[in-house]
Amino acid sequence: MSQGDDMRLRHYVLVMLFGLLALAGWLWLTMLSPYTYDRPAHLPEIEAGEHAVFVYGTLRFAPVRWVVMGRAGETETAVLEGFRRERLDLVEAPDERVLGELVVVDADELERLDRYERLGIRYQRVPMRLADGRMAWVYRRLDEAARPAEVNASD
């Protein structure tokens, strides 16, 4: 290997390391940092115990759940009938269904999921009945009218 090839390899490795560090910093800041989300005061406290959550977007992927919650958690396939996925939300559609995953979390993990979804700012968490009859929390986008004014101005 020539000296020029060695320098290019070192440069490539440094660029890759910087990119990975930048990505890790962004993930921490947006998903885990207490500095980028203040839970709105009007939201009720999270009850202790286990919570079933139906996920249908990025949280279906184990690596995302691991970064957000601190563990991937075990999931099982679940179906929400009467809805279809439309971009980042679910819309009512009587003859359709959304395939997702059901994950059971504790109160601390639910709080981390709320931070990730920006509960009360971008999403609301509502109880919904799944196709098999079980109840689960589902994150739904807030209507423009229900979102805080400062959030609407920044979108």
C-alpha positions in Angstrom: 0.0 0.0 0.0 1.4 3.4 -1.0 1.6 6.3 1.4 -1.2 8.1 -0.6 -3.5 5.0 -0.3 -2.7 4.9 3.5 -3.6 8.6 3.9 -6.9 8.1 1.9 -7.8 5.2 4.1 -7.1 7.2 7.3 -9.2 10.1 5.9 -12.0 7.7 5.0 -12.0 6.1 8.5 -12.0 9.5 10.2 -14.9 10.7 8.1 -16.9 7.5 8.9 -16.2 7.9 12.6 -17.2 11.5 12.6 -20.4 10.6 10.7 -21.2 7.8 13.2 -20.6 10.2 16.2 -22.8 12.8 14.6 -25.6 10.3 14.0 -25.3 9.0 17.6 -25.5 12.6 18.9 -28.5 13.4 16.8 -30.3 10.2 17.9 -29.6 11.0 21.5 -30.7 14.6 21.2 -33.9 13.8 19.4 -34.9 10.6 21.1 -33.5 10.5 24.6 -32.4 13.9 25.6 -34.4 15.7 28.3 -33.4 19.0 26.7 -35.5 18.7 23.5 -38.9 17.7 25.1 -40.8 19.0 28.0 -43.9 16.9 28.7 -46.9 19.2 28.6 -48.3 19.9 32.0 -51.9 19.1 31.0 -51.0 15.4 30.3 -51.9 12.9 33.0 -49.2 11.1 34.9 -48.2 7.6 33.5 -49.6 4.8 35.7 -47.1 2.3 37.1 -47.2 -1.2 35.6 -47.2 -2.7 32.2 -48.6 -1.0 29.1 -49.4 -2.6 25.8 -48.5 -0.3 22.8 -49.4 -0.9 19.2 -46.6 0.4 16.9 -47.1 0.8 13.2 -44.2 3.0 12.0 -40.5 3.3 12.9 -41.0 1.7 16.3 -41.7 -1.6 14.6 -38.0 -1.9 14.1 -36.0 -3.4 17.0 -33.0 -1.1 16.7 -35.2 2.0 16.9 -37.0 0.6 20.0 -33.6 -0.2 21.5 -32.4 3.4 21.0 -35.6 4.9 22.3 -36.5 2.6 25.2 -33.1 1.1 26.1 -34.2 -2.4 24.9 -35.8 -3.8 21.8 -38.5 -5.7 23.8 -40.3 -8.7 22.5 -43.1 -8.0 20.1 -45.9 -9.9 18.4 -47.8 -9.1 15.3 -51.0 -7.2 15.8 -53.7 -5.8 13.6 -55.8 -2.6 14.0 -59.0 -2.9 11.9 -61.0 0.0 10.5 -57.9 2.1 9.8 -55.2 2.6 7.1 -51.8 4.1 7.6 -51.5 7.5 5.9 -48.0 9.0 6.1 -47.3 9.5 9.9 -50.8 8.7 11.1 -53.8 6.4 10.9 -57.1 7.4 9.3 -60.4 5.7 9.6 -61.1 3.3 6.7 -63.9 0.9 7.5 -62.7 -2.0 5.2 -59.0 -1.7 5.8 -56.5 -2.7 8.5 -53.1 -1.7 9.7 -50.5 -4.4 10.4 -48.2 -3.5 13.3 -46.5 -4.9 16.4 -47.6 -5.0 20.0 -44.9 -4.3 22.5 -45.4 -4.4 26.3 -43.5 -1.7 28.2 -43.2 -0.5 31.7 -44.0 3.1 32.8 -40.4 4.4 32.3 -40.3 2.9 28.8 -43.8 4.4 28.0 -42.4 7.8 29.1 -39.5 7.3 26.7 -41.9 6.4 23.9 -43.9 9.5 24.7 -40.7 11.6 24.4 -39.9 10.0 21.1 -43.4 10.7 19.7 -43.5 14.2 21.3 -46.7 13.4 23.2 -49.0 16.4 23.5 -47.0 18.3 20.8 -47.1 16.1 17.7 -49.0 13.0 18.9 -51.6 11.9 21.3 -51.7 8.5 22.9 -55.1 6.9 22.8 -56.5 3.5 23.9 -57.8 1.4 21.0 -59.1 -2.1 20.6 -57.0 -4.4 18.4 -58.5 -7.0 16.0 -58.0 -9.8 18.6 -59.9 -7.8 21.3 -57.0 -6.6 23.3 -56.7 -2.9 24.2 -53.4 -1.1 23.5 -52.1 2.5 23.4 -51.8 3.9 19.9 -50.0 7.1 19.0 -52.1 9.3 16.7 -51.1 12.6 15.2 -52.7 15.7 16.8 -55.0 17.8 14.6 -53.5 21.1 13.6 -56.1 22.9 15.7 -55.2 20.8 18.8 -51.4 21.4 18.5 -49.8 24.2 20.5 -49.5 27.4 18.6 -45.7 27.6 18.8 -45.5 24.1 17.2 -47.8 25.1 14.3 -45.6 28.2 13.7 -42.4 26.1 13.5 -43.6 23.4 11.1 
